Amino acid sequence: MMRPYFLLFLFIWFSRSVSAQGPDSLSVPPDTVRTVVIPPVIIDTTSAKVDSIRIADSLAWVKYLNDSIAKARAVPSPPPRKDPPKRDFQGKEIFFYVLVVLILFLGILKKLFPKYFADLFRIFFQRTLKQRQLYEQLVQTPLPSLLLNIFFLVVGGLYISFLLNYYNLEKVDNFWIQALYATGGLCAIYLGKYATLKFSGWLFQLTDPADDYSFIVFMINKMIGMFLLPCLVLIFLAGSSLAQFALYFSFVGLALAWLYRIVLTFQLSRNRVKVNLFHFLLYIFGFEIIPLVLIYKLLLLVI
């Protein structure tokens, strides 16, 4: 009977002793406590920046794609209507067309009258024994002679009008009106010369020498017209250096043609009229040079 009471007494006493000691009795001694050290977290800022740049580039690319798709889908508004600019026709077109017409005119004449052109070049470049026969053949075909004389007048008028503009001697602002005046002046000069020669030959009973001289003058004029046409093409349509060369070359050609005409005229006058060189030079200055100077002065006063 005593044993159960004894065990109950031991249990009560043990519980009181444990509560009297408190919570310190159950604490772990300082020796046995381990300190756990947590290492610091290292943040890689370089990789973070790279990632942010990549993200920004991706966003910009996506935005660019969206804008491109939106522009492609959008219907473009029509541009405002503008009136077409007015074209300026103050170039060299009209010179080109005029020169083309002259070239076609000369080519048609060459095609229609091949024998006349052959005889004309033969009598101009070759002084043969058949000269009188060729002269008679050329005289018997007046139509190509007349057309070539008209061709010379037109080409000569264009050439004179260009020279007046080139040396600042023009009296008319319009080039084509000035060329028309120059053509009319040439026509008046040679019609007057032809009429004077015919009258002088009839008056002094020298009809044949006057006709021969007229033939030489108009033969040289025909060759001058054909010579000046390619020069005009270069003068009007080529560059400045080539045009200047063509101009000086035309001066040389005209001077040679004029000297050749004087030589032929002197041979004719010596063989047919029997004049000496002094009287011939007086004729050249009085009948060739002075009338041209007077007509030029008259044209300047009238224009």
Protein Blocks (a to p, Z undefined) as FASTA:
>chain_A
ZZmmmmmmmmmmmmmmmmmnommlmpccfklpccdddddddddfklmmmmmmmmmmmmmm
mmmmmmmmmmmmpccddddddddddddfkbfklmmmmmmmmmmmmmmmmmmmmmlmmmmm
mmmmmccfklmmmmmmmmmmmmlmmmmmmmmmmmmmmmmmmmmmmnopafbfblklmmmm
mmmmmmmmmmmmmmmmmmmmmmnopmklmmmmmmmmmmmmmmmmmmmmmmmmmmmmmcfk
lmmmmmmmmmmmmmmmmmmmmmmmmmmmmmmnopafklmmmmmmmmmmmmmmmmmmmmmm
mZZ
